Amino acid sequence: MPRVYVRKTNRQFPPGDLAAAVADVLQNNFSIRKSTELHNVKKSRPCNDVKKVRTYGIENVCFKPQYLTTQVITTEMEDRFQEYLLTCSDMFHGHTPKATRRL
């Protein structure tokens, strides 16, 4: 087993690509598979969003990635925390993983 794991897939994509894929399915009568190939989006996500758009309308559906809506701290706070941990590590006062989670 390798010591450093390298992800083989990329789950991130711009929200505009997802909205364009859903619009192609609904307005241009493309299949979901064809629109996902054109816009480089995974097939399962537009499938669920097409169902939501048909039920609630395109104005009421959010096309942001789901991990952003369930995020506990903002990215700015996360960056500041990372700087703090690196500063502590440079001063030879590193925190254990358990202490970092407590912070």
C-alpha positions as CSV (number, residue, x, y, z in Angstrom):
1,M,0.0,0.0,0.0
2,P,1.4,3.4,-0.9
3,R,2.5,5.7,1.8
4,V,1.0,8.8,0.1
5,Y,-2.5,8.4,-1.2
6,V,-3.2,10.2,-4.5
7,R,-6.8,10.6,-5.4
8,K,-7.6,9.2,-8.8
9,T,-10.8,11.2,-9.5
10,N,-11.7,14.8,-9.3
11,R,-15.0,15.6,-7.6
12,Q,-14.8,19.3,-8.0
13,F,-16.4,21.1,-11.0
14,P,-17.6,24.6,-11.5
15,P,-21.3,25.1,-10.6
16,G,-21.9,26.7,-14.0
17,D,-21.0,23.4,-15.7
18,L,-23.6,21.6,-13.7
19,A,-26.3,24.2,-14.4
20,A,-25.4,24.0,-18.1
21,A,-25.7,20.2,-18.1
22,V,-29.1,20.4,-16.4
23,A,-30.3,23.1,-18.9
24,D,-29.1,20.9,-21.8
25,V,-31.2,18.0,-20.6
26,L,-34.3,20.1,-20.0
27,Q,-34.2,22.6,-22.8
28,N,-32.3,20.9,-25.6
29,N,-33.6,17.4,-25.0
30,F,-30.1,15.9,-24.5
31,S,-29.7,12.7,-22.6
32,I,-28.1,13.0,-19.2
33,R,-25.1,10.9,-20.3
34,K,-24.5,13.1,-23.3
35,S,-24.7,16.3,-21.4
36,T,-22.4,15.1,-18.7
37,E,-19.8,14.1,-21.3
38,L,-20.0,17.6,-22.8
39,H,-19.7,19.4,-19.5
40,N,-17.3,17.1,-17.7
41,V,-19.6,16.4,-14.8
42,K,-20.3,13.1,-13.0
43,K,-23.5,11.4,-14.2
44,S,-25.2,11.0,-10.8
45,R,-25.3,14.6,-9.8
46,P,-27.2,16.0,-12.8
47,C,-29.6,13.1,-12.6
48,N,-30.6,14.2,-9.1
49,D,-30.7,17.9,-10.0
50,V,-32.9,17.3,-13.1
51,K,-35.5,15.6,-10.8
52,K,-35.3,18.6,-8.4
53,V,-35.6,21.2,-11.2
54,R,-38.7,19.4,-12.6
55,T,-40.2,19.4,-9.2
56,Y,-39.3,22.8,-7.8
57,G,-38.2,24.9,-10.8
58,I,-34.8,26.0,-11.9
59,E,-34.9,29.2,-9.8
60,N,-35.3,27.2,-6.5
61,V,-32.4,24.7,-7.0
62,C,-28.9,25.5,-5.8
63,F,-26.1,24.2,-8.0
64,K,-23.3,24.6,-5.5
65,P,-21.3,21.6,-4.4
66,Q,-22.9,20.0,-1.3
67,Y,-19.8,20.1,0.8
68,L,-19.9,23.9,0.8
69,T,-23.4,24.0,2.3
70,T,-22.5,21.7,5.2
71,Q,-19.2,23.4,6.0
72,V,-18.8,24.3,9.7
73,I,-16.2,27.0,9.4
74,T,-15.5,29.3,6.6
75,T,-12.5,29.0,4.3
76,E,-11.0,32.2,5.7
77,M,-11.1,30.8,9.3
78,E,-9.6,27.6,8.0
79,D,-6.7,29.5,6.3
80,R,-6.1,31.5,9.5
81,F,-6.1,28.3,11.6
82,Q,-3.6,26.7,9.1
83,E,-1.3,29.7,9.5
84,Y,-1.5,29.4,13.3
85,L,-0.6,25.7,13.2
86,L,2.3,26.3,10.9
87,T,3.6,29.2,13.0
88,C,3.4,27.0,16.1
89,S,5.2,24.2,14.3
90,D,8.0,26.6,13.2
91,M,8.5,27.6,16.9
92,F,8.8,23.8,17.8
93,H,5.5,23.9,19.6
94,G,3.5,21.6,17.3
95,H,0.1,20.2,18.3
96,T,-0.9,16.6,18.3
97,P,-3.8,15.7,16.0
98,K,-6.1,15.3,19.0
99,A,-5.1,18.8,20.4
100,T,-5.7,20.2,16.9
101,R,-9.2,18.8,16.8
102,R,-9.9,20.2,20.3
103,L,-8.9,23.6,19.1
